[in-house]
Structures are given as structure tokens and as C-alpha cells.
Amino acid sequence: MEKVKIHPLILVSLLFSSISMALYAFRNFSANETAYGIVFILLSIFMMGLVFYGIVRNRRVSGKGTQES
């Protein structure tokens, strides 16, 4: 089965979501709500991981497509 690239707008929206979650976590830490801060930091790290995975996957898929042609 042919691998499909992840659309760049999806990666950008994930990046913006992770940045906003990190800012929300900072606000929770400032309000002494440590548990909420930790949860949102973990979610932010997870989403950043998805962004990096998507970038690497897109490069591999596009690199594979040019070598086969």
C-alpha cells in the first residue's frame, strides 16, 4: 500500500496547539495548579513529537517517491 504524506496544514495546526498548551501549562504553574500544568506539559510534548514525526515521515515518503521514479 502506498504511503501518504501528512498535509502541512495539519502539522502547523498541531504545532500551534502544542504551543498554546505549553502557554496554558505555564499559566497553571503560575496559579499553583501543578497537576494541571504537568498534564498540559505532557500533552504539549506529545503533540510536538507528532509534529516532528510528521515532518520526518513526509521527508521519507517524498524521498522514496523520487528514488523510485
DABEL-V386681 format. One record per backbone hydrogen bond with DSSP energy under -1.0 kcal/mol. CO is the residue of the C=O (numbers start at 0). NH is the residue of the N-H. Records with the same first field share a line. If there is no record, write none. Layout:
# DABEL-V386681
CO=NH  NH
This chain:
# DABEL-V386681
6=10
7=11
8=12
9=13
10=14
11=15
12=16
13=17
14=18
15=19
16=20
17=21
18=22
19=23
20=24
21=25
22=26
23=27
24=28
25=29
26=30
27=32
28=31
32=36
33=37
34=38
35=39
36=40
37=41
38=42
39=43
40=44
41=45
42=46
43=47
44=48
45=49
46=50
47=51
48=52
49=53
50=54
51=55
52=56
53=57
54=58
55=59
56=60
57=61
58=62
59=63
60=64
61=65
62=66
63=67
64=68
